[in-house]
Amino acid sequence: MKMNQSKAGNLLYTNGRIVQKGDFALMSYRGLDAYSPLHFKYGFIPIQIADLEYDKTGKKIKRIPFISEQGEERSYGYAIDDFKAKGTKTLHYIDHSTNNMQDYVVYYLAELEKWLKNDRDMDAALALAMYYSNHEPKDQDEQYVLKIRKKARQYFELASQNGHAIASEYLAREHGYYILFQPRDRVENKVYLESEKNLFFDYLIKSGEQGFSEAQFKLGINYEYGREGFPQDYKKAVYWYHEAARQGYPRATNNLADKYEHGLGVAQDYKKAIELYSYAAQYRIPEAMFSLGNLYLQGKGVLCDVIQAQLYFQQSARLGYAPAKRSLKALDIER
């Protein structure tokens, strides 16, 4: 769902209400799904709109200063209508009768609990988990903080057990952090780390099997390069890249194209590689543009076309990809 702006330049919430200074609202860091009551995918953060800033024409809002639950004023500066930008945030408004942040948060959490209880809505479970995992209580003792973290973990596990792929990926990430940051040279940590590693594998694979394209892409990376304790296995890498690519994940599509180009884990097929690279290039993946340039330059899967190769190198170079810049320089020297 895309957040539109009216001709007058008003910023709209995802349900069409005009954003106003002082509103209590919910801000999401990820895209929206239409299958939950709140239409969230990763959960929302309660905020209060502090102000609205426009450009010189007064038609386009560039920044949204907002006040967090902790009372800190922050802002977000991505263009509101640029929903392809990584990290784009979205705003959602729910009707309420509260007039301060504390009451608004209580209302929000109660609504989530209600949806979870009445509808078994696992998006609500994930949103609760995300809230408690990101909650930063001030002036609270260690026991309170541990209680909050435990509550977040319980909601993550509930969502994961009931098929929520994103919750499973978050649990994998949590165990991955333990593996990454625990000291390696302490004998007492050895058994603990092995247990965490197994849980990391289990949750990441579970998330991939549940259909989360980001987890599938990570599995492809781990199997391709033998990272994070995974064995190097090109066939498994191809399998997971393919699963993510089927859902339109551009970077997975690019990596799958690379396997077809070089015959790693799959039979070499230049035409298939070009098809997949072309899709990824539409999403401004510089590696895909560069690879297309090379295939056109070498005449693999297509007729040799130096002009077309140069165009792809230029597109990739504009995105800062160094190998493309070197190839352009080499073409100029040859001429």
Number of C-alpha atoms within 10 A of each C-alpha: 12 13 17 15 18 12 8 9 15 19 23 20 22 18 14 14 13 14 19 16 13 16 17 26 24 21 20 19 17 17 17 18 14 10 11 15 13 23 18 23 20 22 23 24 20 23 25 23 21 18 16 17 12 14 11 7 7 11 15 20 19 16 17 21 19 25 20 17 18 13 11 8 14 13 14 14 12 17 15 23 17 12 17 9 11 10 13 18 19 23 21 22 19 12 7 12 8 13 11 12 19 13 12 20 20 11 15 20 16 13 14 21 18 14 19 17 13 9 12 14 19 24 26 28 28 28 26 27 28 21 20 20 18 13 16 13 13 8 7 9 9 9 9 12 17 11 12 20 16 15 16 23 21 15 22 26 20 18 24 24 14 14 17 22 25 26 30 29 27 23 22 24 18 16 21 20 14 15 20 12 8 13 13 12 8 8 9 10 14 14 10 13 19 12 13 19 20 14 18 26 19 15 23 27 22 23 27 24 16 18 18 22 25 20 27 29 27 21 27 29 23 21 23 24 14 16 13 16 12 14 13 16 16 21 16 18 28 27 19 28 29 22 23 27 24 13 13 14 20 23 23 29 29 27 26 28 31 23 24 21 23 14 15 17 17 15 11 16 16 21 16 16 28 24 15 23 27 19 22 25 23 12 14 15 21 26 24 30 29 27 25 28 26 22 23 21 19 15 15 17 16 14 11 15 15 17 12 16 24 22 16 24 27 21 20 26 21 13 14 12 18 15 15 26 17 13 19 19 11 11 13 10 8 7 5
